[in-house]
Amino acid sequence: MGKPLLYEIWQKPATSCIIGICSAIWFFIQKKNIGYSQVGLSYEAAIEGQHWRIITSAFSHVSVLHLVFNMSALWSLGVVEQLGHIGLGVEFYLQYTLVLLILSGILVLVLYHVLIQKLKLEYFRRVTAVGYSCVVFGWMTILAVKQPSTKLNLFGVLYLPISFAPFESLIFTSIIVPQASFIGHLSGIIVGYSIGWGLIQGMDNYWAVTMLGWIILVFIFSLKRSGTFDLSFIEIESVTDPTLPTIGFVTSGNSRTIQTEELSNRIAEIV
């Protein structure tokens, strides 16, 4: 007999919170009838300054099956929170989730840039990626390095040796789900190996909080600068160097409007 669900949630508090956040965002998106093109990550949107999409794309999902698949894999990978004795644990999980979230999104854009500008593959201009799979593949890879004897449990019926799971899952999802983002999943794997092999290290609570603060600032600034949201309480003024903006708070107005664009001929990739 398995452990009670409440006990499992207690053992995986960070994972449980992330699953709750992704589920709540999915319900909100469905209720508000928001399309993936409005929250997903694309090369053209990033060029226009919509860097906030690195965050919104990760927590948004195309369908309930997309959400369930990602959250099921994430739940199994939540075992990382229980491995404090080998240098992992809850704090490590939270700290490097931030790293995976940001670096994998940036790497996706870098790879898109190379494919579009260097290899002239214009197809990738039309791709919009959504989903938490970048982070899922990253944790899968870190666990494969740190705890290779572990098995990944998917839906309670499929068990994959974790040491092979990243590339097995990469190939499997690319074949079974044609819309699955190969670039997004590969980016998560690359960042995951960088963390697992110690190429990216040194994160602690101080740096995690600092990084979170900068993420929030950049998120809000890019929303305002790109014109996606009319944040009337923030005013951006030019200084001596017009490329260096300043942010000031003004008291007039408290309304907020949402500006959206109808993006035609857009291709979705789920991650």
C-alpha positions in Angstrom: 0.0 0.0 0.0 1.3 3.4 -1.0 1.8 6.3 1.4 -1.1 8.7 2.0 -1.3 11.6 -0.3 -1.1 14.1 2.5 2.1 12.5 3.7 3.5 12.7 0.2 2.6 16.4 -0.1 4.3 17.0 3.3 7.4 15.2 1.9 7.4 17.3 -1.3 6.2 20.8 -0.3 8.0 22.7 -3.1 6.9 20.3 -5.8 3.3 20.4 -4.5 3.3 24.2 -4.5 4.5 24.3 -8.1 1.9 21.8 -9.2 -0.7 23.9 -7.5 0.5 27.0 -9.2 0.6 25.4 -12.7 -2.9 24.0 -12.2 -4.3 27.3 -11.0 -2.8 29.1 -14.0 -4.3 26.5 -16.3 -7.7 27.0 -14.9 -7.3 30.8 -15.1 -6.2 30.6 -18.7 -9.2 28.4 -19.6 -11.6 30.6 -17.8 -10.3 33.8 -19.4 -10.0 32.1 -22.8 -6.4 33.2 -23.1 -4.5 31.7 -26.1 -1.1 30.2 -26.0 0.1 32.9 -28.4 -0.5 35.5 -25.6 1.7 33.8 -23.0 4.0 31.5 -24.9 7.7 32.1 -25.6 8.7 33.0 -29.2 11.7 34.5 -30.9 9.7 37.4 -32.4 8.1 38.3 -29.0 11.5 38.3 -27.3 12.9 40.6 -29.9 10.0 43.0 -29.2 11.0 43.1 -25.5 8.4 40.7 -24.1 11.0 38.9 -21.9 8.2 38.3 -19.3 7.2 35.4 -21.5 10.1 33.3 -20.2 8.1 33.1 -17.0 4.6 32.9 -18.3 5.4 30.3 -20.9 6.9 27.9 -18.4 3.8 27.9 -16.1 1.2 27.7 -19.0 0.0 24.6 -20.7 -1.9 24.0 -24.0 -4.3 21.3 -22.7 -5.3 19.3 -19.7 -3.3 16.3 -21.0 -0.2 18.5 -21.4 -0.6 19.7 -17.8 -1.2 16.2 -16.4 1.8 14.7 -18.2 4.2 17.4 -17.0 2.9 17.5 -13.5 3.0 13.7 -13.2 6.6 13.7 -14.2 7.3 16.6 -11.9 5.7 14.8 -9.0 7.9 11.8 -9.5 11.0 14.0 -9.7 10.0 15.6 -6.4 12.0 12.9 -4.7 14.9 15.4 -5.1 13.4 17.2 -2.0 14.0 14.1 0.1 17.6 13.7 -0.8 19.2 16.2 1.5 21.7 13.6 2.6 23.4 13.7 -0.8 23.4 17.4 -1.1 20.0 17.9 -2.7 16.9 18.6 -0.6 14.2 21.3 -0.5 16.5 24.3 -0.5 18.6 23.0 -3.4 15.3 22.2 -5.3 14.0 25.7 -4.9 17.3 27.4 -5.7 18.0 25.5 -8.8 14.4 25.6 -10.1 15.0 29.3 -10.5 18.2 28.6 -12.4 16.5 26.0 -14.7 13.5 28.2 -15.3 15.6 31.2 -16.5 18.6 29.6 -18.1 16.6 27.1 -20.1 14.3 29.8 -21.4 17.3 32.0 -22.4 19.0 29.0 -24.1 15.8 28.3 -26.1 16.0 31.8 -27.5 19.7 31.5 -28.2 19.1 28.3 -30.1 16.2 29.9 -32.0 18.5 32.8 -32.9 21.2 30.4 -34.3 18.6 28.4 -36.3 17.0 31.5 -37.7 20.0 33.9 -38.3 22.8 31.4 -39.0 21.0 28.4 -40.6 18.1 30.5 -42.1 15.4 28.2 -40.8 12.6 30.8 -40.8 10.2 28.2 -39.4 11.4 28.9 -35.9 10.2 32.5 -36.1 6.6 31.1 -36.0 7.1 28.8 -33.1 5.6 29.6 -29.7 6.6 27.3 -26.9 4.7 26.7 -23.7 5.0 24.3 -20.8 7.0 23.3 -17.7 8.9 20.6 -19.5 12.2 22.5 -19.7 12.4 22.4 -15.9 11.1 18.8 -15.8 13.8 17.7 -18.2 16.3 19.6 -16.2 15.5 17.9 -12.9 15.3 14.6 -14.7 18.9 15.2 -15.9 20.2 16.4 -12.5 18.7 13.3 -10.8 20.3 11.1 -13.5 23.7 12.5 -12.5 23.2 12.6 -8.7 21.2 9.4 -8.2 21.5 7.2 -11.3 20.0 4.2 -9.5 16.6 6.0 -9.2 13.7 5.1 -11.4 11.3 7.7 -12.8 7.6 6.8 -12.2 5.2 8.1 -14.8 1.5 7.7 -14.1 2.2 4.8 -11.8 2.6 2.4 -14.8 5.8 3.4 -16.6 9.1 3.2 -14.8 12.3 4.5 -16.6 15.8 4.1 -15.3 16.7 7.7 -14.5 20.2 7.4 -15.9 18.7 7.0 -19.4 15.4 8.9 -18.8 16.4 12.3 -20.2 17.3 11.2 -23.7 14.7 8.3 -23.7 12.0 10.9 -22.8 13.4 13.3 -25.4 13.1 10.8 -28.2 9.8 9.3 -26.9 8.0 12.7 -26.7 9.4 13.8 -30.1 7.9 10.7 -31.8 4.6 10.3 -29.8 3.8 14.1 -29.6 4.9 15.8 -32.9 4.3 19.2 -31.4 6.6 18.5 -28.4 9.4 21.1 -28.3 12.7 19.3 -29.0 14.6 22.6 -28.6 12.9 23.3 -25.2 13.5 19.8 -23.9 17.1 19.8 -25.1 17.7 23.1 -23.4 16.4 21.7 -20.1 18.8 18.7 -20.5 21.8 20.9 -21.2 21.2 23.2 -18.2 20.5 20.1 -16.1 23.8 18.5 -16.9 25.5 21.9 -16.3 24.1 21.8 -12.8 24.6 18.1 -12.2 28.2 18.2 -13.2 28.9 21.3 -11.1 29.5 23.7 -14.0 26.8 25.8 -12.5 27.1 26.0 -8.7 27.3 28.3 -5.8 23.6 29.0 -5.3 22.4 29.6 -1.8 19.4 31.3 -0.2 21.0 34.8 -0.5 21.6 34.4 -4.3 18.3 32.7 -4.8 16.4 35.6 -3.2 18.5 38.1 -5.1 17.9 36.3 -8.3 14.1 36.2 -7.6 14.1 39.9 -6.9 15.8 40.6 -10.3 13.4 38.3 -12.0 10.4 40.2 -10.6 11.9 43.5 -11.6 12.7 42.4 -15.1 9.3 40.8 -15.4 7.5 44.0 -14.5 9.8 46.3 -16.5 9.4 44.2 -19.6 5.6 44.2 -19.2 5.7 48.0 -19.1 8.4 48.5 -21.8 6.7 46.1 -24.3 3.3 47.8 -23.8 1.7 44.5 -23.0 0.2 45.9 -19.8 -0.5 49.6 -19.1 1.1 49.8 -15.6 0.1 53.4 -14.9 1.9 53.5 -11.6 5.3 53.1 -13.3 6.8 55.8 -15.5 9.9 55.2 -17.6 11.8 58.4 -18.4 14.9 58.9 -20.5 18.1 60.1 -18.9 21.3 61.5 -20.4 21.9 58.2 -22.1 18.6 57.3 -23.8 19.5 53.6 -23.7 19.5 53.6 -19.9 15.9 54.1 -18.6 14.9 55.0 -15.1 11.9 53.7 -13.3 9.7 56.1 -11.2 6.4 55.7 -9.5 3.6 58.2 -10.2 0.4 58.7 -8.3 -2.0 59.5 -11.2 -4.3 56.7 -12.3 -4.6 53.2 -11.0 -6.3 51.4 -13.9 -4.7 48.5 -15.7 -5.5 47.4 -19.2 -4.3 44.5 -21.2 -3.0 44.9 -24.7 -3.0 41.7 -26.8 -2.2 41.0 -30.3 -3.8 38.5 -32.6 -0.9 36.4 -33.9 -1.8 34.6 -37.1 0.0 31.6 -38.6 1.5 30.8 -35.2 2.7 27.3 -34.5 2.6 26.0 -30.9 5.3 23.8 -29.4 4.5 22.3 -26.0 7.3 21.8 -23.5 
